[in-house]
Amino acid sequence: MRGESEEPLRRSLAAALTAGLLAAPAAVGTASAASPSGSHCAASVPYTAGQDGYAAYRIPAVVRTGAGTVLAFAEGRHDGGGDTGDIDVVLRRSADGGCTWGPLRVVADGGGDTRGNPAPVVDPRSGRVVLLTCFNGGAVTEARIMRGEATRGLGRRVFVQTSRDDGRHFSAPREITGAVKRPGWRWYATGPGHAIALRHGPHAGRLVVPADHSSAPPPGSADTGREAKYYGGHALYSDDGGLDWRLGFVDDSYDGRLNVNESGVAELPDGRLYFSARDENGTGGSGGHRLDAYSGDGGQTLSRPYAVQPALNEVPVVQGGVLQPPGRHAPLLFSGPSVPHARRGMALWRSTDSGVTFTRTMTLSSRPAAYSDLVPLGSGRVGILYETGESGPYARIEFRLTRSGCSRPRRPYPTRPVAGAPPQTPPGGAAPLDPLAFARRSSSSNAGRAG
């Protein structure tokens, strides 16, 4: 589900444009702030609504290649902020850890239709960048697809592309729908956000992509299929670097208690996989909107099915980022908005017990914010690529730098705003994060939908 309704999105974008608030806090290609050493920056803005021929940019995903290049993917939306219409998958590359960005490249051209839900991963054996995306007809909404009103050709389909030159060029999209989508499924969404390559155990090298789907109602039901209870989660995987794909575990309870939607995955230090998912208006929680699950066999089955994660009750109904940085004792990280019933206050949580509990450690800003993704940058640094803005969360996609340890929860760091934006007090009273403080520490210790 991507979906708040499209009309409020159009109104918020129009209001932002009218107020002149869609200007980036820093010019694309320049860092908004730099450490004294000049080796790190605090923040940058790879995508700003209204620039480069796109009315809006949404759905960020980010990876770092073996050469150290940061690849920031997004959906470039021609027709406005809504999830339907002429939508391309676009990319910007950074050779300096996300401080500056090269020109925008179209990776998958919608050509009037919708291509989106980028889920990139770097294959460790070949070094190739593997990108999974989804397609549907530009005039077909998610609601119509879930009701079974879309033809097979215009419904949700799944594609894979590869890059052999560090993300400079990608192959044409190749369809894999038949291998990873069951006949009774209607909606389908990869990620969004980065996928992973396994590092441990018998499945080392396997590429695993988290995904969600919707199912048709059972025969005789009065339901249309649009009901949230028909959402479910699954994984797809490849053991040959992205050539062939198979369907992994499938969550198909469809009981309305836990409605698995957009999801992310991380490989824990012990080799288990941790899946974190948006709960689309489920009734089995205690006011929260996050679910998680575990797999002990590389995503083929779940060793513990999806359950409510109460430690993330602050997160609203929205996609979130999840990352396990390298290191035996590195904490598991989660990113998302921190106001339960609003897309606002992008924050970072850490878990030192493999996802059993989480602690909110920092709030980047009190500004509106929505989707996000996380990427390891080396030297203990992590980048956060996320949607944000002043009057609404979809004015730009920003890249912020922090440390993966996040060892001091909610410490009131002095703030340096991005491009002159005034410091703001985040929800809960925590002071905003100063990413520059983390960059300095890292440097000195070694002398990162509409719905």
Secondary structure by P-SEA (a helix, b strand, c coil): cccccaaaaaaaaaaaaaacccccccccccccccccccccccccccccccccccccccbbbbbbcccbbbbbbbbbcccccccccbbbbbbcccccccccccccccccccccbbbcbbbbbbcccccbbbbbbccccccccaaaaaacccccccccccbbbbbccccccccccccccccccccccccccccccbbbbbcccccccbbbbbbccccccccccccccccccccccbbbbbcccccbbbbcccccccccccccccbbbbbccccbbbbbbbcccccccccccccccccccccccccccccccccccccccccccccccccccbbbbbbcccccccccccbbbbbccccccccccccccccccccbbbbbccccbbbbbbbccccccccbbbbbbbbcccccccccccccccccccccccccccccccaaaaaaaaaaaaccccc
